[in-house]
Amino acid sequence: MDGPASGFTDAAEIAPLLAEAIKTIPGLDTNRLLVFGGWESASRGAGSTMQIVGELLGITNQFQGVDKLTVGADGSLEILERIEGGKHQVSKCVGPPAVLGWATGSLPEPPNNPQIGMANMRAIMPALQKAKPAKLAGGGVNFVSVALPKQQRQTKIVKDMSADEIAKEIVAWIQQ
């Protein structure tokens, strides 16, 4: 699929296109399907694109915020996924089909190497030229304004301040 790469793509609009593209893969056995993607991709941090794709494909085993995947000898999956409060949970799944939305986790970040990127593009470009264009209407989304978040705090560094003075300053700051 070839579509816009902006951060303002609606997950409810892009997910059906992705699901349909997956369904058209020749010889696809949906009972053995593992769908991987970015946990928060194309959804402005909502984490909903992969979930919608999975639902449209009829896959109910879904794991979002995945940091680690271990495949057992029997084909079972052990998934380390993020939950609230900065904690993780370990989930177990007997095997495919499953949808896994990757967080950053322990995946290595590739080094910025323009030569490798250009070499990869030689192989990718012919496939991109054959990619079906994704027509996105954007009908359900209306952005009134977009702005950077406001700074929440101001940090200052002061040397030689007593513990009592620091405590009084913290209390005054909390009471604001």
Summary of the structure (lengths in Angstrom):
residues: 176
radius of gyration: 22.4
end to end distance: 51.1
largest distance: 71.8
contacts: 380
relative contact order: 0.16
helix: 32%
strand: 20%
